[in-house]
Amino acid sequence: MKHQKLCIIGAGNIGLAIAKGLVESGTFRASQITLTRRKITHLESYQALGYCITSDNLEAIKSSNIVLIAVEPQQINALFNEIGSEMNTESHTLISVVSGLSIQQLKKLTRADVKIIRAMPNTAIGIRQSMTCLAAEDPESHAMDLAKTIFDAVGESLIIDEGQMSPATALAACGIAFFLRMIRAASQGGIEIGFHPETALLMAAQTAKGAASLLLSNHNHPEFEIDRVTTPRGCTISGLNQMEHEGLSSAIIKGITTSSKKASCLYVPDE
């Protein structure tokens, strides 16, 4: 990637997390990345770290060959009215992390046959632990190889059909918040049974990390690992059953399906 130039249009939370993860992984140098934001004062600390910063999206695109769009869905139409004519078929690869915006809609907005990848990472990309789902019209293209190289450097990436992108948004991107809420709830339970807040949070977070690591390392179904913890008349099965009586699994499933439906209708095209 040493000859690539990347610009991140809309360097908010997810855009900055991507930039940070790519630099910390060694995939890019900070000087290879241009960050844009309307309020450029929010990016001054990144300039001190060696990133290029600007509020001029056109300037950023002209100096880059990989354009990563990370703005809110409601900002897309105005953005492409500004930059659409500058997208170059020969020199640009477009990566969009905008929820609900399809490849066909992106092609219409760019007004050029630019190579387009849809990506859905999560904020753990900043510590190189993202689950990123990728989609393209041609999953065997050079553009997809480029995107896969980028996102494999900051976690795990998976190529999926574009029709699965809204469900992927709910499960993997929104899922960060869902799992964090569950960890918070576990730590609150820990406080109620006698631990100090900092201790309870450490115990809950490390236990959650251990549970996920068991699945990723052993490639077992969650119920297999659960069976290894539960014993007849034991405290684990007692707690699990109480949680299920209160609707734990049902609430999680409903939350994910609700987020998936919402993700599919976030972008509203111009009439």
C-alpha positions, 0 to 999 in steps of 0.5 A: 500500500506504500504507493496508495493515497487514501482520503476519508470523506467525513472523518467522524467516529467511524472514519477516524477509527478506520484511519487510526486502525490502518496506521497502527496496523502499518498498512498506511502511513499517516501522510498517505491519508487525507481526512476531511470534515466541515469543522476542520478544527476537530481534526487538528490533533490528527494533523499533529500526528501526520495526517493530511486534513482539509475541509475541501472534499474536491482537493482530497479526492484529486490527491487520492486514488482510494476514496472512502465515504463515511458521511451520514446517509442524509448528507450523501446527496449534497456530497455527490452534487459536490464531488460526483464530477471529480470521480475518475473511472481510471484512477479512483476506487470508491469504498462506501461505509454509508448504511443503506446506500446501494451500489446502484445508487452510488453509481447513479450519484457518481455519474461515472463507472467508478469501481465501487465497494460497499463496506460495513466495519464497526468501531473496533476497527480503531483497535484492529478488531473490526468485523467488516462485511464487503460487497461488490458487483464483481467480488473477484475484482482488483478493487475487492482485493484492495478493499480486502487487504485494507480491512483484513489489516484492521480485523476480520473481513467477509465478502457477502452478497450486497442484499445481506448488507443491511442485516450485516449492519445490524449484526456486526456494526450495530452489534458493537453497541448491543454487546457493550450494553450487555457487558454494562448490564453484567457489570451492574449485576456485579456491583449489586452482588458486591464488587466495586464498579471498576472491578465489576466492569473489568471482570465483565469485559474480560469474561465477554472477551474470553467467551468470544475467544473460545468460539473463535479459537475452538470453532464450537457452537455456543451451546457446546461451550455453555454445556461445559460450564453448566452442571445439574442444579448448579448456579450457571443453569439457574442464572441462564434460565432466569435470564431466558424467563426474562426474555434475554434471547428474544430481546436480542433477536428482536433488537437485531431484526429491528436494526436490520429493517431500519438500516435498509431505509436510512438513505432517501434518494432525491426525487 
